[in-house]
Every structure is written in structure tokens, then in C-alpha cells.
């Protein structure tokens, strides 16, 4: 996730807003369109629970109109499996026409040749596929679906086919979760770059409140140490051989690099996650722990997003996470973003002090 600090003007605005504990525009908004999933990943709980109803398309369309007015730049369509939502393609088209950068998260099982064409022509900017092993058998075992590997790889090929045919600038990302089946050779997933993958993200497993902790594929401390000492160096080496630069490699593996002390959470300043029932959260981690009353900011079914974004509860949450993080922040997948924000604030704080001295 990119922080809204691409130039000095945005950086200074972000710095002043942070000092005043006021948000900038909700630059990045993630929409969980459905909790339904057609995969049976052994490290995930989504498919084990009774799903909430899908987010109504009319609600999404109204929300997109409001977010366009608020200055949102990026919309992430997620799930469950986002492609199971009956109107996913029309919704991507609508978001694209309104000028949003659109990201689609998928397990790839439904990305047939016909669907790939629709995704490309809808105006998708980034599509993220989930594959957990370079080995067909291992990946399918992790995903709990026979043929999952072939369907996802073919999906990547189809996206690149139509990307080239229609001259679209679409980025293909591959996401992988570290687990007890792939910790020894996770680095070899980089070999899939040959199919037209532009970037990679590697994640540890995440716990979910109220659920059994990722039952079948939890990694032991011994396995995690093996990954850190032996697999991770191989991953970095192979990434270099595959043409990834230092910044790209860091973004792929930063979750496995200790950050002490952890930076404050800047996400509530510019990001929100909205669940299928309309509940608004500061991030996806908060949404996964929705039983904690203090992490839900409101619901778009009975209030406008603007009122929620600028409301007292969001204000209180932003203020609290400046100084004290929640327990689930230890598993944050946005440490890289928070670190970038922290560096920017240090820079602009110095600039402000220098300007005051000159004045």
C-alpha cells in the first residue's frame, strides 16, 4: 500500500494533519465484497465460517460516488473471493471510469480466458494472485483444491495475453503465505516470474480472534528459524537474479524483517477497510477482529462514509494508535507503509524547524 506522500506538497499536508490528529483524504479504501470463497486453504478460516451476505452493488456504487468526491485514489476489491460477487466486473468498470486505481485480489480459480479478458477490459490496474508453492502438488494441498495451481498459473497467462493484446498497463502480483508445507523452498515461487509476474509479496500466517489459530499449517519456531536463516537468504539471492531491485525485494519480504521499535500506525490517516455488511474499519486487521467494539468506526448502511471518516470514533482511534498499538498490530502487513510515513514525517519536521530558524 502506498502512502499519500508522492511529493513535497502531499508530504507537508500529511505532516500537518498528523500533528493536528486530522485525517487527509481516504486515499486507499479496501472493499470486502463477499465472504464467500471457492478455495479451501488450510491456513485460512474464511471458508469454515458462515459468510455474511455479499455487499449490495447499489451500496458499492453509492460509496464509489462519495469516495470520488472525497479524493480517494485507490480501490481494492477483495473477499473472500472477490470474483464470486455477481457484479464484480461492472463494479471495476465503474471504479475505473471514475478515475480510481483499481486492485483485484483473487485466488485465480475463476480467471478463465473469458474472465481474464473481462478483467483486463474493465480497467483493472493491478491483479494479485495467491499461489503458495512452485510445486503443483504442494500448492494444491495447501489450497485444498485439486487443480488450483494450474488454474492460477493459466489465469496469470491469460491476463498477460489480453494485457498485451489490448495494450493495457496492468501489474500482476503474486502473494504467498509462509506455512509448514512451503517454508523450506518458498524462495522458488520466484521462478513463476517467467509467466509474467511483476512483483511478489510474502506473508506470515495471521491469527483471527474467535477462530482456532490456523489449524493445519501453523509453523513451529524451528521451522520459522529455518526459513529466516536458510530460505530467506536464498529468496533474496533468487530475487536479484530475477531482476528485482532492492526496493522491490524489500517490499516482498519486509514482513519477515524485525522493526524495533515498531513505528506508529499511520493507516487510519488515509485508509479504511469496509466489510461486506457495511462496517467500516481502520484496516483489514481490525476488520478480522471486529468483535472488539472499539475497532468498528460505523456502518455505511446507516451513515455516510464522510461522517464516519470525520467522526468522533475514528478521531479517537487515530489518537490512541499514535501512542499505543493493538495486540493484532504485531501481525501488521503494512509495516513498510508505516515506516515510509515515519521517515517522511521526520524529514518534514526537520524542514519545518529549518524554515522557522530562517524566519
C-alpha positions as CSV (number, residue, x, y, z in Angstrom):
1,X,0.0,0.0,0.0
2,X,1.3,3.4,-1.0
3,X,1.1,6.3,1.5
4,X,-0.2,9.6,0.1
5,X,3.2,11.2,0.1
6,X,4.4,11.3,-3.5
7,X,5.6,14.9,-3.5
8,X,6.6,17.7,-1.0
9,X,3.1,19.2,-1.1
10,X,1.4,15.9,-0.1
11,X,4.2,15.3,2.5
12,X,3.7,18.6,4.1
13,X,-0.1,18.2,4.2
14,X,0.3,14.8,5.8
15,X,2.8,16.2,8.4
16,X,0.4,19.0,9.4
17,X,-2.6,16.6,9.5
18,X,-0.7,14.2,11.7
19,X,0.3,16.9,14.2
20,X,-3.3,18.1,14.4
21,X,-4.6,14.5,14.5
22,X,-6.8,15.1,11.5
23,X,-7.0,12.7,8.5
24,X,-6.1,13.6,5.0
25,X,-8.4,12.2,2.2
26,X,-9.2,8.5,2.5
27,X,-6.7,7.8,-0.2
28,X,-6.9,3.9,-0.2
29,X,-10.1,2.1,0.5
30,X,-10.4,-1.7,0.6
31,X,-13.9,-3.2,-0.1
32,X,-14.6,-6.8,1.1
33,X,-17.3,-7.5,-1.4
34,X,-18.0,-11.1,-0.2
35,X,-17.0,-13.5,2.5
36,X,-17.7,-16.5,0.2
37,X,-14.7,-18.4,-1.1
38,X,-14.2,-21.2,-3.5
39,X,-10.9,-22.2,-2.1
40,X,-10.2,-24.3,1.0
41,X,-6.9,-23.1,2.2
42,X,-5.7,-25.0,5.2
43,X,-4.3,-21.9,6.9
44,X,-7.5,-19.8,6.5
45,X,-10.8,-19.7,8.4
46,X,-13.0,-17.8,5.9
47,X,-14.4,-20.8,4.2
48,X,-15.0,-22.5,7.6
49,X,-17.5,-19.9,8.8
50,X,-21.0,-19.0,7.7
51,X,-20.5,-16.0,5.4
52,X,-22.2,-12.6,5.7
53,X,-24.3,-11.6,2.7
54,X,-22.4,-10.0,-0.2
55,X,-22.1,-6.3,-0.3
56,X,-25.1,-5.0,-2.4
57,X,-23.9,-3.5,-5.7
58,X,-26.1,-0.3,-5.2
59,X,-24.3,0.3,-1.9
60,X,-20.9,-0.1,-3.6
61,X,-21.9,2.3,-6.4
62,X,-23.1,5.0,-4.0
63,X,-19.9,4.5,-2.0
64,X,-17.8,5.0,-5.1
65,X,-19.6,8.2,-5.9
66,X,-18.9,9.5,-2.3
67,X,-15.2,8.4,-2.3
68,X,-14.6,10.1,-5.7
69,X,-15.8,13.4,-4.1
70,X,-13.6,12.8,-1.0
71,X,-10.4,12.4,-3.1
72,X,-9.9,8.6,-2.8
73,X,-7.3,7.4,-5.3
74,X,-7.2,3.6,-4.9
75,X,-10.0,1.0,-4.5
76,X,-9.1,-2.6,-3.6
77,X,-11.7,-5.2,-4.4
78,X,-11.3,-8.2,-2.0
79,X,-13.2,-11.0,-0.3
80,X,-13.4,-14.0,0.4
81,X,-13.0,-14.4,-3.3
82,X,-14.0,-11.1,-5.0
83,X,-14.7,-12.8,-8.3
84,X,-17.7,-14.6,-6.7
85,X,-19.5,-11.3,-6.4
86,X,-22.1,-11.2,-9.2
87,X,-21.3,-7.7,-10.3
88,X,-17.5,-7.6,-9.8
89,X,-16.8,-6.7,-13.4
90,X,-19.3,-3.8,-13.7
91,X,-18.1,-2.5,-10.3
92,X,-14.5,-2.5,-11.5
93,X,-15.6,-0.7,-14.7
94,X,-17.5,1.9,-12.6
95,X,-14.5,2.5,-10.4
96,X,-12.1,2.8,-13.4
97,X,-14.4,5.3,-15.1
98,X,-14.4,7.4,-12.0
99,X,-10.6,7.6,-12.1
100,X,-9.8,5.2,-9.3
101,X,-6.7,3.0,-9.4
102,X,-8.3,-0.5,-9.0
103,X,-6.7,-3.5,-7.4
104,X,-8.3,-7.0,-7.6
105,X,-7.3,-9.7,-5.1
106,X,-8.1,-13.3,-6.3
107,X,-7.1,-16.9,-5.7
108,X,-7.2,-17.3,-9.5
109,X,-9.5,-20.2,-9.7
110,X,-12.1,-18.3,-11.7
111,X,-9.7,-16.5,-14.0
112,X,-10.6,-18.3,-17.2
113,X,-9.6,-17.0,-20.6
114,X,-13.0,-15.3,-20.9
115,X,-12.9,-13.8,-17.4
116,X,-9.3,-12.6,-17.9
117,X,-10.5,-10.6,-20.9
118,X,-13.3,-9.1,-18.9
119,X,-10.9,-8.2,-16.0
120,X,-8.4,-6.5,-18.4
121,X,-11.1,-4.6,-20.4
122,X,-12.8,-3.5,-17.1
123,X,-9.9,-1.2,-16.4
124,X,-8.1,-3.2,-13.6
125,X,-4.7,-1.7,-12.8
126,X,-3.3,-4.5,-10.5
127,X,-4.4,-8.1,-10.0
128,X,-3.0,-10.1,-7.2
129,X,-2.9,-13.9,-7.4
130,X,-2.5,-16.2,-4.5
131,X,-0.1,-19.1,-5.0
132,X,1.8,-20.8,-2.1
133,X,4.2,-23.1,-3.8
134,X,6.1,-23.6,-7.1
135,X,5.1,-27.3,-6.9
136,X,1.7,-28.1,-8.3
137,X,1.0,-30.9,-5.7
138,X,2.1,-28.9,-2.7
139,X,0.2,-25.8,-3.7
140,X,-3.0,-27.8,-4.3
141,X,-2.6,-29.5,-0.9
142,X,-2.2,-26.1,0.8
143,X,-5.1,-24.6,-1.1
144,X,-7.3,-27.7,-0.6
145,X,-8.4,-27.7,-4.2
146,X,-7.1,-30.1,-6.9
147,X,-6.1,-28.1,-10.0
148,X,-5.7,-24.8,-8.1
149,X,-2.1,-24.3,-9.2
150,X,-2.9,-24.8,-12.9
151,X,-5.9,-22.6,-12.8
152,X,-4.0,-19.7,-11.1
153,X,-1.0,-20.0,-13.4
154,X,-3.2,-20.2,-16.5
155,X,-5.1,-17.1,-15.1
156,X,-1.8,-15.2,-15.0
157,X,-1.0,-16.2,-18.6
158,X,-4.5,-15.2,-19.8
159,X,-4.2,-11.8,-18.0
160,X,-0.9,-11.2,-19.7
161,X,-2.3,-12.4,-23.1
162,X,-5.0,-9.7,-23.1
163,X,-2.8,-7.2,-21.4
164,X,-0.5,-7.4,-24.4
165,X,-3.4,-7.6,-27.0
166,X,-5.2,-4.5,-25.7
167,X,-2.0,-2.7,-24.7
168,X,-3.1,-2.3,-21.0
169,X,-0.7,-1.4,-18.3
170,X,-1.7,-4.0,-15.7
171,X,0.6,-5.1,-12.9
172,X,0.5,-8.8,-11.9
173,X,1.4,-9.6,-8.3
174,X,1.9,-13.0,-6.7
175,X,1.1,-13.4,-3.0
176,X,2.3,-16.3,-0.9
177,X,1.7,-17.3,2.8
178,X,4.5,-18.9,4.7
179,X,3.4,-22.2,6.2
180,X,4.6,-25.7,7.4
181,X,4.5,-27.0,3.8
182,X,6.5,-24.4,2.0
183,X,9.0,-22.9,4.5
184,X,11.9,-24.8,3.0
185,X,11.5,-23.8,-0.6
186,X,9.3,-20.7,-0.6
187,X,12.0,-18.8,-2.5
188,X,11.4,-21.0,-5.6
189,X,8.0,-19.3,-6.1
190,X,10.1,-16.5,-7.7
191,X,10.5,-18.9,-10.6
192,X,6.9,-18.2,-11.6
193,X,8.1,-14.7,-12.7
194,X,8.6,-16.4,-16.2
195,X,4.8,-16.4,-16.6
196,X,4.6,-12.6,-16.4
197,X,4.6,-11.8,-12.7
198,X,5.7,-8.2,-12.0
199,X,6.0,-8.3,-8.2
200,X,5.8,-10.6,-5.2
201,X,4.5,-10.4,-1.6
202,X,5.3,-13.0,1.1
203,X,3.3,-13.1,4.3
204,X,3.3,-15.0,7.6
205,X,0.1,-16.6,8.7
206,X,-2.3,-14.3,10.6
207,X,-4.3,-15.3,13.7
208,X,-8.0,-14.4,13.8
209,X,-9.9,-13.7,17.0
210,X,-12.6,-16.2,17.9
211,X,-11.2,-18.8,15.5
212,X,-8.9,-21.7,16.0
213,X,-5.4,-20.5,15.1
214,X,-4.8,-21.6,11.5
215,X,-5.2,-25.3,12.4
216,X,-3.3,-27.5,9.9
217,X,-0.3,-25.5,8.7
218,X,1.0,-23.5,11.6
219,X,4.7,-23.1,11.5
220,X,6.8,-24.1,14.5
221,X,9.6,-21.9,15.9
222,X,12.1,-24.3,14.5
223,X,10.5,-24.0,11.0
224,X,10.4,-20.2,11.3
225,X,14.1,-20.2,12.3
226,X,14.9,-22.4,9.3
227,X,13.1,-20.0,7.0
228,X,14.9,-17.0,8.5
229,X,18.4,-18.5,8.4
230,X,18.3,-20.6,5.2
231,X,15.3,-19.9,3.0
232,X,15.2,-16.1,3.2
233,X,18.8,-15.5,2.0
234,X,18.0,-17.8,-0.9
235,X,14.9,-15.8,-1.6
236,X,16.8,-12.5,-1.7
237,X,19.5,-14.1,-3.9
238,X,17.0,-15.5,-6.4
239,X,15.1,-12.2,-6.4
240,X,18.2,-10.4,-7.5
241,X,18.8,-13.0,-10.3
242,X,15.3,-12.4,-11.5
243,X,15.9,-8.7,-11.9
244,X,14.1,-7.3,-8.7
245,X,15.8,-4.2,-7.4
246,X,16.5,-3.5,-3.7
247,X,13.2,-1.7,-3.1
248,X,11.2,-4.4,-4.8
249,X,12.9,-7.1,-2.7
250,X,12.3,-5.2,0.5
251,X,8.6,-4.8,-0.3
252,X,8.4,-8.5,-1.0
253,X,9.9,-9.7,2.3
254,X,9.6,-6.7,4.8
255,X,7.2,-8.6,7.0
256,X,10.0,-11.0,7.9
257,X,12.4,-8.2,8.9
258,X,12.1,-7.1,12.5
259,X,11.2,-3.5,13.0
260,X,12.1,-2.4,16.5
261,X,10.7,-0.3,17.9
262,X,7.6,-0.5,15.7
263,X,6.5,2.7,14.0
264,X,3.2,4.3,15.0
265,X,0.1,3.3,12.9
266,X,-0.4,5.9,10.2
267,X,-3.0,4.0,8.2
268,X,-6.1,5.5,9.9
269,X,-5.0,8.8,8.5
270,X,-5.6,7.7,4.9
271,X,-7.0,4.2,4.7
272,X,-10.2,2.3,5.6
273,X,-11.5,-1.3,5.1
274,X,-15.2,-1.8,4.6
275,X,-16.7,-5.2,5.3
276,X,-19.5,-6.9,3.4
277,X,-22.1,-5.8,5.9
278,X,-21.0,-2.1,5.6
279,X,-18.9,-1.9,8.8
280,X,-16.0,0.5,8.5
281,X,-12.6,-0.4,10.0
282,X,-9.2,1.4,10.0
283,X,-7.6,-1.6,8.4
284,X,-8.1,-5.3,7.4
285,X,-6.6,-6.5,10.8
286,X,-9.2,-4.5,12.7
287,X,-11.9,-6.0,10.4
288,X,-10.6,-9.5,11.3
289,X,-11.0,-8.6,15.0
290,X,-14.4,-7.0,14.6
291,X,-15.6,-8.5,17.9
292,X,-13.6,-5.7,19.6
293,X,-16.2,-2.9,19.7
294,X,-13.6,-0.1,19.6
295,X,-12.3,-1.1,16.1
296,X,-15.5,-0.6,14.2
297,X,-15.9,3.0,13.2
298,X,-19.5,2.9,11.9
299,X,-21.6,1.5,9.1
300,X,-22.2,2.9,5.6
301,X,-25.7,1.4,5.6
302,X,-26.9,3.9,8.2
303,X,-24.4,6.8,7.8
304,X,-22.3,8.4,5.1
305,X,-18.7,7.4,4.8
306,X,-17.7,11.1,5.2
307,X,-19.4,11.4,8.5
308,X,-17.7,8.1,9.7
309,X,-14.3,9.2,8.3
310,X,-14.5,12.6,10.1
311,X,-16.4,11.2,13.1
312,X,-15.5,11.1,16.8
313,X,-14.9,7.4,16.9
314,X,-12.3,7.5,14.1
315,X,-10.7,10.6,15.7
316,X,-10.4,8.7,19.0
317,X,-8.9,5.7,17.3
318,X,-6.3,7.8,15.4
319,X,-5.3,9.5,18.6
320,X,-5.0,6.2,20.5
321,X,-2.8,4.4,17.9
322,X,-0.3,7.3,17.9
323,X,0.9,6.1,21.3
324,X,-0.4,2.5,21.8
325,X,-0.9,-0.2,19.2
326,X,-3.4,-3.0,19.4
327,X,-2.3,-6.6,20.0
328,X,-3.1,-7.5,16.4
329,X,-0.7,-4.8,15.2
330,X,2.1,-7.3,15.8
331,X,0.9,-9.1,12.7
332,X,0.6,-5.9,10.6
333,X,1.1,-6.4,6.8
334,X,1.6,-2.6,6.4
335,X,4.8,-2.1,8.4
336,X,6.5,-1.0,5.2
337,X,3.9,1.7,4.7
338,X,4.1,2.9,8.3
339,X,7.9,3.0,8.1
340,X,7.8,5.1,4.9
341,X,5.3,7.5,6.6
342,X,7.6,7.8,9.7
343,X,10.6,8.7,7.6
344,X,8.6,11.3,5.7
345,X,7.4,12.9,8.9
346,X,11.0,13.1,10.3
347,X,12.0,14.8,7.1
348,X,9.2,17.3,7.0
349,X,9.7,18.0,10.8
350,X,13.3,19.0,10.1
351,X,12.2,21.1,7.1
352,X,9.7,23.0,9.3
353,X,12.3,23.6,12.0
354,X,14.8,24.8,9.5
355,X,12.2,27.2,7.9
356,X,11.3,28.6,11.4
357,X,15.0,29.2,12.2
358,X,15.5,31.0,8.9
359,X,12.3,33.1,9.5
